[in-house]
Amino acid sequence: MKKYLCLMALCFGFYANAQLSLSNGDHIIQISGSASTYYNQRSLKETSDNHNKDRFKLRDAQIKIDGRIRDVWEYEVQVDFADMAAANSGEIDPENPGLMDAHATYKGFELFDIMVGYGKTPYSRSSMVPFSYTPYWQRAELVRGSIFSRRDIGITLSKGYWKQRINVAAGVYTGLGEISMRGDNDASGNPEFIGRVDFAYPSRFRYRDIDANITPIPMFNVGLNGRYANKKLPEVRIFPEYSQGEYGLKVIDGTKFVYGLDFAFQYMGFSGQFEIHQVKGEPQKPTDPLFQGLTSQQTEGYFLAGGYVAQLNYFIKDWKTIVSARYDELDLNDLVSGKSQRFSPAIAYQIDGFDAMVKFQYFNIIKEETIDPLRWKEQFRIGLQLNFK
């Protein structure tokens, strides 16, 4: 396996730093891309004999186009062909949608920038960290797009203050997440509202997990975010297929409020992240499955869901190696007892910085929820990540 991965890295090595830039003076276009592939193996419970997840997978095959017209307009289009091929069944993986970004930003106003189109919503620090800058193959279950959407179509107002130590963003979106790309809204016709503010000290803090620069002065960042949607459907109407997500929580027939807090630090190669999210859902029908068959007196008309993620990392610069460990806890519904707990360490070896890495991630299910039983206990994933830029 090691010889195979090294051979792949040598074959792609010429392209790993090949970013194409075009310019006529006022208009600059940059074209880049990425590719990643891995082998996955699961250890199953004794009650299961289905080894279909023991496989090789092409995770990414992306092309990205960034453009800037003077200092007034910016635009971005990013497409993942591997995920477009995998989405032929109709279901979209929220962590890896085929179309990842398609938006334009107007920067001509002093008070704020305006972004229109499709892309990441300003919610959850972990969600906004680019995949290629982490040692992991998969985000924590809480933030990978099954509880709340990571991307949507809409309008975002944003601005950085005090040399980008303070960043503020707020927007309005269709509210169906990645499924919004299929055109229509749900029958309620209502949007989702999302906002975020974060503060960094003593200087700007990018959305990165790893302290690759070996920061000599401790840096900190704290963020607050929230989102609200009223998606009460008319009688007998249903949501578009796949829009409610794996757990039926991304969109609910009623009102949904999500709020979260995140914290990050980095110093001398060490870094850490912590974030917590709480969902409060108020389905409009007492018979909604999210009430788990309980009476209105028992539920008081709402349910709670959420959890937290804690992660610690260390970059060993002389060894070009990242070591990391992550623990996450998730409660899909407080009306049912039990919470899932997962532990996931990861190691990444940098062949050429973040542009060429061999990544290994281990998944361990410490505890699972009764309403979300799994057929596996642990999982191993190793592969190669390449960025062409």
C-alpha positions as CSV (number, residue, x, y, z in Angstrom):
1,M,0.0,0.0,0.0
2,K,2.8,2.4,0.9
3,K,4.6,1.9,-2.4
4,Y,1.3,2.3,-4.3
5,L,0.6,5.6,-2.6
6,C,4.1,7.0,-3.2
7,L,3.9,6.0,-6.9
8,M,0.7,7.9,-7.2
9,A,2.2,11.0,-5.5
10,L,5.2,10.9,-8.0
11,C,2.9,10.6,-11.0
12,F,0.8,13.6,-9.9
13,G,3.8,15.5,-8.4
14,F,4.3,17.7,-11.5
15,Y,0.7,18.9,-11.4
16,A,0.4,19.4,-7.7
17,N,1.7,23.0,-7.9
18,A,0.3,23.8,-11.4
19,Q,-2.3,26.5,-11.0
20,L,-3.4,28.2,-14.2
21,S,-3.8,32.0,-14.0
22,L,-5.1,34.3,-16.7
23,S,-5.3,38.1,-16.6
24,N,-6.0,41.1,-18.8
25,G,-5.2,43.6,-16.1
26,D,-8.5,44.2,-14.5
27,H,-9.8,40.7,-14.7
28,I,-7.9,37.7,-13.1
29,I,-9.0,34.1,-13.4
30,Q,-7.4,31.2,-11.6
31,I,-8.1,27.5,-12.3
32,S,-7.2,24.8,-9.8
33,G,-8.5,21.4,-8.7
34,S,-8.1,18.5,-6.4
35,A,-8.4,14.7,-6.3
36,S,-8.5,12.2,-3.5
37,T,-9.0,8.5,-3.1
38,Y,-9.1,6.1,-0.2
39,Y,-9.5,2.5,0.9
40,N,-12.1,1.9,3.6
41,Q,-12.6,-1.2,5.8
42,R,-15.2,-1.8,8.5
43,S,-15.3,-4.2,11.5
44,L,-18.9,-5.4,11.6
45,K,-21.0,-6.5,14.5
46,E,-21.7,-10.2,14.8
47,T,-25.3,-9.6,13.6
48,S,-24.1,-8.3,10.2
49,D,-22.4,-10.0,7.3
50,N,-22.6,-7.2,4.7
51,H,-19.1,-6.0,3.9
52,N,-20.2,-3.6,1.1
53,K,-18.3,-0.7,2.7
54,D,-14.9,-2.5,2.4
55,R,-14.0,-0.7,-0.8
56,F,-11.9,1.8,-2.7
57,K,-13.5,5.1,-3.4
58,L,-12.8,8.2,-5.4
59,R,-13.8,10.9,-3.0
60,D,-12.9,14.0,-5.0
61,A,-12.3,15.0,-8.6
62,Q,-12.7,18.7,-8.5
63,I,-12.2,21.7,-10.7
64,K,-12.3,25.2,-9.2
65,I,-12.5,28.5,-11.0
66,D,-11.9,31.7,-9.0
67,G,-12.2,35.2,-10.6
68,R,-11.7,38.8,-9.6
69,I,-12.7,41.9,-11.6
70,R,-10.7,44.8,-10.2
71,D,-11.4,45.0,-6.4
72,V,-15.2,45.1,-7.0
73,W,-16.3,41.7,-8.0
74,E,-15.2,38.2,-7.0
75,Y,-16.7,34.9,-8.2
76,E,-16.2,31.2,-7.7
77,V,-17.4,28.0,-9.4
78,Q,-16.3,24.6,-8.0
79,V,-17.5,21.2,-9.3
80,D,-16.8,17.7,-8.0
81,F,-17.2,15.2,-10.8
82,A,-16.8,12.2,-8.5
83,D,-19.8,13.3,-6.4
84,M,-21.9,14.1,-9.5
85,A,-21.4,10.6,-10.7
86,A,-22.2,9.2,-7.3
87,A,-25.4,11.2,-7.1
88,N,-27.1,9.4,-10.0
89,S,-29.4,7.7,-7.4
90,G,-31.0,11.1,-6.6
91,E,-29.7,11.4,-3.0
92,I,-27.0,14.0,-2.4
93,D,-24.2,13.6,0.1
94,P,-24.3,16.9,2.0
95,E,-20.6,16.7,2.8
96,N,-19.7,16.0,-0.8
97,P,-22.3,17.5,-3.2
98,G,-21.5,17.5,-6.9
99,L,-21.8,21.3,-7.3
100,M,-19.8,22.8,-4.3
101,D,-19.8,26.5,-5.1
102,A,-21.4,28.8,-7.7
103,H,-21.6,32.4,-6.4
104,A,-20.5,36.0,-7.0
105,T,-19.6,38.7,-4.5
106,Y,-19.9,42.4,-4.9
107,K,-17.4,44.3,-2.7
108,G,-18.2,47.9,-3.8
109,F,-20.0,48.9,-0.5
110,E,-18.0,50.1,2.5
111,L,-20.3,48.6,5.1
112,F,-20.6,45.1,3.8
113,D,-20.0,42.7,0.9
114,I,-22.9,41.0,-0.9
115,M,-22.6,37.3,-2.0
116,V,-25.4,35.8,-4.2
117,G,-25.7,32.2,-5.4
118,Y,-24.9,28.8,-4.0
119,G,-22.2,27.9,-1.5
120,K,-21.5,27.3,2.2
121,T,-23.7,29.0,4.7
122,P,-22.1,31.0,7.6
123,Y,-22.8,28.4,10.2
124,S,-20.4,26.1,12.2
125,R,-16.6,26.7,12.1
126,S,-15.9,23.0,11.4
127,S,-18.2,23.1,8.4
128,M,-16.3,26.1,7.0
129,V,-12.9,24.6,7.3
130,P,-11.8,23.3,3.8
131,F,-11.6,19.5,3.7
132,S,-8.0,19.6,2.2
133,Y,-6.7,21.4,5.3
134,T,-7.7,18.7,7.8
135,P,-6.1,15.3,8.5
136,Y,-9.5,13.6,8.4
137,W,-11.5,11.9,5.7
138,Q,-14.8,12.7,7.2
139,R,-16.2,15.4,9.5
140,A,-17.9,14.6,12.8
141,E,-21.5,13.4,12.4
142,L,-22.9,16.5,14.1
143,V,-21.4,18.9,11.5
144,R,-21.2,16.9,8.3
145,G,-24.6,18.0,7.0
146,S,-27.2,15.5,8.3
147,I,-28.4,17.7,11.2
148,F,-28.3,21.1,9.4
149,S,-27.4,22.0,5.8
150,R,-23.9,23.1,5.0
151,R,-24.7,24.7,1.6
152,D,-27.7,26.5,0.1
153,I,-28.8,29.2,-2.4
154,G,-29.4,32.7,-1.2
155,I,-27.9,36.1,-0.3
156,T,-25.2,36.7,2.3
157,L,-24.1,40.0,3.7
158,S,-20.7,39.9,5.4
159,K,-17.8,42.1,6.5
160,G,-14.6,41.9,8.4
161,Y,-13.6,44.5,10.9
162,W,-10.5,45.4,12.9
163,K,-8.2,43.9,10.3
164,Q,-10.5,40.9,10.1
165,R,-10.3,40.0,13.7
166,I,-14.1,40.4,13.9
167,N,-16.2,38.8,11.1
168,V,-19.9,39.2,10.8
169,A,-22.2,37.4,8.3
170,A,-26.0,37.1,7.9
171,G,-28.1,35.8,5.1
172,V,-31.4,34.4,3.8
173,Y,-31.6,31.1,1.9
174,T,-34.1,28.8,0.3
175,G,-33.9,26.6,3.3
176,L,-33.6,23.1,1.6
177,G,-29.8,23.0,1.7
178,E,-28.1,21.1,-1.1
179,I,-31.5,20.0,-2.5
180,S,-32.3,23.7,-3.3
181,M,-30.3,23.2,-6.4
182,R,-33.2,21.2,-7.9
183,G,-35.2,24.4,-8.3
184,D,-38.3,24.8,-6.3
185,N,-38.8,25.5,-2.6
186,D,-41.1,23.3,-0.4
187,A,-44.8,24.0,-0.3
188,S,-44.4,26.5,2.7
189,G,-42.4,28.8,0.5
190,N,-40.5,30.1,3.5
191,P,-36.8,30.8,3.6
192,E,-34.2,30.1,6.3
193,F,-32.3,32.8,8.1
194,I,-28.7,32.3,9.2
195,G,-26.2,34.5,11.0
196,R,-22.7,34.3,12.5
197,V,-20.1,36.5,14.3
198,D,-16.6,35.5,15.4
199,F,-13.8,37.3,17.2
200,A,-10.1,36.5,17.0
201,Y,-7.2,37.7,19.0
202,P,-4.4,38.9,18.7
203,S,-4.7,38.7,14.9
204,R,-6.8,37.3,12.1
205,F,-7.6,33.6,12.5
206,R,-8.4,31.7,9.3
207,Y,-10.8,28.7,9.1
208,R,-8.0,26.1,9.5
209,D,-7.6,23.3,12.0
210,I,-3.8,22.9,11.9
211,D,-1.1,25.3,13.1
212,A,1.1,24.7,10.0
213,N,3.0,28.0,10.6
214,I,4.0,27.1,14.2
215,T,2.5,30.3,15.6
216,P,4.9,31.8,18.2
217,I,2.2,33.7,20.0
218,P,-1.0,32.0,21.2
219,M,-4.0,32.8,19.0
220,F,-7.7,32.4,19.9
221,N,-11.0,32.5,18.1
222,V,-14.6,32.3,19.4
223,G,-17.7,32.2,17.3
224,L,-21.5,32.4,17.8
225,N,-24.1,31.4,15.1
226,G,-27.8,30.7,14.8
227,R,-30.3,29.8,12.2
228,Y,-34.1,29.8,12.0
229,A,-36.7,28.4,9.6
230,N,-40.5,28.2,9.6
231,K,-41.4,25.4,7.2
232,K,-45.0,24.6,8.2
233,L,-46.4,22.8,5.3
234,P,-50.0,23.1,4.1
235,E,-52.3,20.1,4.7
236,V,-51.3,16.9,2.8
237,R,-48.1,18.5,1.3
238,I,-44.7,16.9,1.8
239,F,-41.1,18.0,1.5
240,P,-39.1,17.3,-1.7
241,E,-37.4,13.9,-1.7
242,Y,-34.2,13.7,0.3
243,S,-34.5,17.3,1.7
244,Q,-35.0,16.2,5.3
245,G,-31.7,14.3,5.5
246,E,-30.7,11.0,7.0
247,Y,-32.3,11.7,10.4
248,G,-35.3,13.8,9.3
249,L,-33.9,16.8,11.0
250,K,-32.5,19.1,8.3
251,V,-36.0,20.4,7.5
252,I,-39.1,19.8,9.7
253,D,-42.8,20.4,9.2
254,G,-42.9,23.3,11.7
255,T,-40.3,25.7,13.1
256,K,-36.7,24.9,13.7
257,F,-34.1,27.0,15.6
258,V,-30.4,26.0,15.8
259,Y,-27.7,27.8,17.7
260,G,-24.1,27.0,18.3
261,L,-20.9,28.2,19.9
262,D,-17.3,27.3,18.8
263,F,-13.8,28.0,20.1
264,A,-10.4,27.5,18.5
265,F,-6.8,28.1,19.5
266,Q,-3.3,27.5,18.1
267,Y,0.2,27.8,19.4
268,M,3.6,26.4,18.5
269,G,2.1,23.6,16.3
270,F,-0.6,22.7,18.8
271,S,-4.2,23.5,18.0
272,G,-7.6,22.7,19.2
273,Q,-11.3,23.2,18.3
274,F,-14.5,22.8,20.2
275,E,-18.0,23.5,19.1
276,I,-21.5,22.7,20.4
277,H,-24.9,22.9,18.7
278,Q,-28.5,22.8,20.0
279,V,-31.6,22.2,17.8
280,K,-35.1,23.0,19.0
281,G,-37.8,21.8,16.8
282,E,-41.5,22.5,17.1
283,P,-43.4,20.2,14.6
284,Q,-46.9,21.6,13.8
285,K,-48.6,18.1,14.0
286,P,-48.9,16.2,17.3
287,T,-48.5,13.0,15.3
288,D,-45.2,14.0,13.7
289,P,-42.7,11.1,13.9
290,L,-40.2,13.3,15.6
291,F,-42.4,13.2,18.7
292,Q,-41.7,9.5,18.9
293,G,-45.3,8.5,19.5
294,L,-45.6,10.5,22.7
295,T,-48.5,12.7,23.7
296,S,-48.6,16.5,23.6
297,Q,-48.5,16.6,27.4
298,Q,-45.3,14.6,27.4
299,T,-43.5,16.5,24.7
300,E,-44.9,20.0,25.4
301,G,-44.9,20.6,21.7
302,Y,-41.1,20.4,21.0
303,F,-38.0,18.3,20.9
304,L,-34.3,19.0,21.3
305,A,-31.3,17.6,19.5
306,G,-27.6,18.4,19.3
307,G,-24.2,17.6,20.6
308,Y,-20.6,18.7,20.6
309,V,-17.3,18.0,19.0
310,A,-13.8,18.4,20.6
311,Q,-10.6,18.0,18.6
312,L,-6.9,18.3,19.4
313,N,-4.0,18.5,16.9
314,Y,-0.3,18.7,16.7
315,F,1.9,19.4,13.7
316,I,5.3,17.8,13.8
317,K,7.1,20.1,11.3
318,D,10.4,18.1,11.1
319,W,8.5,14.9,10.4
320,K,5.9,16.7,8.1
321,T,3.3,14.8,10.1
322,I,-0.1,15.9,11.6
323,V,-1.5,13.9,14.5
324,S,-5.0,14.5,15.7
325,A,-7.8,13.1,17.9
326,R,-11.5,13.9,17.9
327,Y,-14.4,13.0,20.2
328,D,-18.0,13.8,19.4
329,E,-21.3,13.3,21.1
330,L,-24.7,13.4,19.4
331,D,-28.3,13.3,20.7
332,L,-30.7,13.0,17.8
333,N,-33.8,13.4,20.0
334,D,-34.1,14.2,23.7
335,L,-37.5,12.4,23.8
336,V,-35.6,9.1,23.5
337,S,-32.9,8.2,26.0
338,G,-29.3,7.7,24.9
339,K,-26.6,9.6,23.0
340,S,-24.1,8.4,20.5
341,Q,-20.4,8.8,21.3
342,R,-17.6,8.4,18.8
343,F,-13.8,8.6,18.9
344,S,-11.7,9.2,15.8
345,P,-7.9,9.8,15.7
346,A,-6.1,10.7,12.4
347,I,-2.6,10.9,11.1
348,A,-1.5,12.7,7.9
349,Y,1.9,12.7,6.3
350,Q,2.7,15.7,4.1
351,I,4.5,14.8,0.8
352,D,4.1,18.4,-0.4
353,G,2.4,20.4,2.4
354,F,-1.4,20.2,2.2
355,D,-1.2,19.8,-1.5
356,A,-0.1,16.2,-1.3
357,M,-0.9,14.2,1.8
358,V,-1.3,10.6,2.8
359,K,-4.2,10.5,5.3
360,F,-5.3,7.8,7.8
361,Q,-8.4,8.0,9.9
362,Y,-9.8,5.5,12.5
363,F,-13.4,5.5,13.6
364,N,-14.6,3.9,16.8
365,I,-18.2,3.7,17.9
366,I,-18.1,4.0,21.7
367,K,-21.9,4.2,22.1
368,E,-24.9,4.3,19.7
369,E,-28.4,5.6,20.0
370,T,-31.4,3.2,20.1
371,I,-33.1,5.2,17.3
372,D,-29.9,5.0,15.1
373,P,-28.5,1.5,15.4
374,L,-25.4,0.7,13.4
375,R,-24.1,-2.6,11.9
376,W,-20.4,-1.8,12.5
377,K,-18.1,-1.1,15.5
378,E,-15.0,0.4,14.0
379,Q,-13.7,1.6,10.6
380,F,-10.3,2.3,9.0
381,R,-9.7,4.6,6.1
382,I,-6.4,5.4,4.3
383,G,-5.7,7.3,1.1
384,L,-4.1,10.0,-0.9
385,Q,-5.1,13.7,-1.3
386,L,-3.8,15.9,-4.0
387,N,-4.5,19.6,-4.7
388,F,-3.6,21.0,-8.2
389,K,-2.8,24.7,-7.6
